[in-house]
Amino acid sequence: MRIGIVGTGHVGGTLARLFSRAGHEVAVANSRGPDTLRGFAEEVGDRVRPATAEEAARFGEVVVVSVPVGRYGQLPAAPMAGKTVIDTGNYYPERDGNDPDLDQDRTTSSELLQQHLPEASVVKAFNTMRWEHLGEYGRQSSAQRRYGIPVSGDDVDAKRRVFDLIEQVGFEPVDAGRLAEGRRHQPGTPVYLADLSGAELHSRLGTP
Ligand SMILES: NC(=O)c1ccc[n+]([C@@H]2O[C@H](COP(=O)([O-])OP(=O)(O)OC[C@H]3O[C@@H](n4cnc5c(N)ncnc54)[C@H](OP(=O)(O)O)[C@@H]3O)[C@@H](O)[C@H]2O)c1
């Protein structure tokens, strides 16, 4: 599959490694331009190419958005229309600036991204685990213990696509419900940064 990654920092860079290792073609972008990602792409291997955000979004059949939540308004919407967009974002007001709707839990950061990308299918995933653990724990999974990744989204087909990608990189996808339910796996919740198995996640989320 072709995957675009918009935001190639700690999390986006880790996902670029995981997805390319799983056999996908990956275009990576940041805010400073492709030249600043050439070294990274060379280090990770042939399946990774540097791009602008616009190009990465156009390239991907699935697009990962992994930028600070305060930057969502800067992202190119047109090339993500009709696509599955994975949102790894977490709202940190000290970094992102205060948003009254988020502060008072009237909405969630993923729903804000969905508003900015009205024709995309936003799925929240890969947001609960520290990037170093994300890079390692999939490979450490065993039949006895597989780490879980909560997933929320409104589009069932888009979610299924994300479930498949999560499985391919060694984790267990855990359906947390609709996009608004992303509030149950955001900072401050009992599953956030908790490194749980799929069964433990289901138990804390109260999902079947
Ligand atoms: N760190 C973690 O362990 C962790 C775990 C789970 C979820 N998260 C969440 O995932 C998101 C990314 O976190 P991170 O730690 O990977 O952040 P990071 O290391 O600071 O990386 C952010 C990336 O976003 C890029 N970016 C910023 N504005 C952009 C724009 N307008 N267009 C394109 N790219 C842009 C940055 O590019 P430049 O460097 O060129 O500016 C950088 O590549 C955040 O919402 C974070 O809260 C983080």
The ligand as an SDF file (V2000), in Angstrom:
LIG
                    3D

 48 52  0  0  0  0  0  0  0  0999 V2000
    5.9070   11.7090   21.3160 N   0  0  0  0  0  0  0  0  0  0  0  0
    5.1240   10.6740   21.5980 C   0  0  0  0  0  0  0  0  0  0  0  0
    5.5850    9.6760   22.2120 O   0  0  0  0  0  0  0  0  0  0  0  0
    3.6950   10.6650   21.1590 C   0  0  0  0  0  0  0  0  0  0  0  0
    2.9570    9.4760   21.3040 C   0  0  0  0  0  0  0  0  0  0  0  0
    1.6430    9.4180   20.8180 C   0  0  0  0  0  0  0  0  0  0  0  0
    1.0740   10.5440   20.2100 C   0  0  0  0  0  0  0  0  0  0  0  0
    1.8060   11.7070   20.0990 N   0  0  0  0  0  0  0  0  0  0  0  0
    1.1370   12.8460   19.4230 C   0  0  0  0  0  0  0  0  0  0  0  0
    1.4180   12.7110   18.0210 O   0  0  0  0  0  0  0  0  0  0  0  0
    1.6500   14.0010   17.4310 C   0  0  0  0  0  0  0  0  0  0  0  0
    3.0840   14.0720   16.9360 C   0  0  0  0  0  0  0  0  0  0  0  0
    3.9350   13.9230   18.0510 O   0  0  0  0  0  0  0  0  0  0  0  0
    5.5300   13.8080   17.9160 P   0  0  0  0  0  0  0  0  0  0  0  0
    6.0390   13.5600   19.2870 O   0  0  0  0  0  0  0  0  0  0  0  0
    5.8850   12.8860   16.8020 O   0  0  0  0  0  0  0  0  0  0  0  0
    5.8750   15.3170   17.5060 O   0  0  0  0  0  0  0  0  0  0  0  0
    7.2650   15.8790   16.9150 P   0  0  0  0  0  0  0  0  0  0  0  0
    8.3670   14.9190   17.1700 O   0  0  0  0  0  0  0  0  0  0  0  0
    7.3790   17.2770   17.4180 O   0  0  0  0  0  0  0  0  0  0  0  0
    6.9880   15.9000   15.3460 O   0  0  0  0  0  0  0  0  0  0  0  0
    6.0170   16.7200   14.7880 C   0  0  0  0  0  0  0  0  0  0  0  0
    6.1680   16.6760   13.2910 C   0  0  0  0  0  0  0  0  0  0  0  0
    5.1280   17.4700   12.7220 O   0  0  0  0  0  0  0  0  0  0  0  0
    5.7000   18.2630   11.6970 C   0  0  0  0  0  0  0  0  0  0  0  0
    4.8370   19.4040   11.4160 N   0  0  0  0  0  0  0  0  0  0  0  0
    4.4880   20.4250   12.2310 C   0  0  0  0  0  0  0  0  0  0  0  0
    3.6700   21.2720   11.5760 N   0  0  0  0  0  0  0  0  0  0  0  0
    3.5210   20.7660   10.3240 C   0  0  0  0  0  0  0  0  0  0  0  0
    2.8210   21.1910    9.1820 C   0  0  0  0  0  0  0  0  0  0  0  0
    2.0790   22.3020    9.1940 N   0  0  0  0  0  0  0  0  0  0  0  0
    2.8970   20.4470    8.0540 N   0  0  0  0  0  0  0  0  0  0  0  0
    3.6510   19.3180    8.0360 C   0  0  0  0  0  0  0  0  0  0  0  0
    4.3310   18.8470    9.0950 N   0  0  0  0  0  0  0  0  0  0  0  0
    4.2610   19.5870   10.2190 C   0  0  0  0  0  0  0  0  0  0  0  0
    7.0530   18.6380   12.2420 C   0  0  0  0  0  0  0  0  0  0  0  0
    7.8890   19.1120   11.2020 O   0  0  0  0  0  0  0  0  0  0  0  0
    9.1110   20.0950   11.4910 P   0  0  0  0  0  0  0  0  0  0  0  0
   10.0100   19.3860   12.4470 O   0  0  0  0  0  0  0  0  0  0  0  0
    9.7160   20.3090   10.1320 O   0  0  0  0  0  0  0  0  0  0  0  0
    8.5050   21.3420   12.0720 O   0  0  0  0  0  0  0  0  0  0  0  0
    7.4970   17.2720   12.7840 C   0  0  0  0  0  0  0  0  0  0  0  0
    7.9750   16.4530   11.7350 O   0  0  0  0  0  0  0  0  0  0  0  0
    1.3540   15.0090   18.5350 C   0  0  0  0  0  0  0  0  0  0  0  0
    0.0110   15.4310   18.4720 O   0  0  0  0  0  0  0  0  0  0  0  0
    1.6160   14.2300   19.8100 C   0  0  0  0  0  0  0  0  0  0  0  0
    0.9200   14.7620   20.9180 O   0  0  0  0  0  0  0  0  0  0  0  0
    3.0900   11.7760   20.5510 C   0  0  0  0  0  0  0  0  0  0  0  0
  1  2  1  0
  2  3  2  0
  2  4  1  0
  4  5  1  0
  4 48  2  0
  5  6  2  0
  6  7  1  0
  7  8  2  0
  8  9  1  0
  8 48  1  0
  9 10  1  0
  9 46  1  0
 10 11  1  0
 11 12  1  0
 11 44  1  0
 12 13  1  0
 13 14  1  0
 14 15  2  0
 14 16  1  0
 14 17  1  0
 17 18  1  0
 18 19  2  0
 18 20  1  0
 18 21  1  0
 21 22  1  0
 22 23  1  0
 23 24  1  0
 23 42  1  0
 24 25  1  0
 25 26  1  0
 25 36  1  0
 26 27  1  0
 26 35  1  0
 27 28  2  0
 28 29  1  0
 29 30  1  0
 29 35  2  0
 30 31  1  0
 30 32  2  0
 32 33  1  0
 33 34  2  0
 34 35  1  0
 36 37  1  0
 36 42  1  0
 37 38  1  0
 38 39  2  0
 38 40  1  0
 38 41  1  0
 42 43  1  0
 44 45  1  0
 44 46  1  0
 46 47  1  0
M  CHG  2   8   1  16  -1
M  END
$$$$
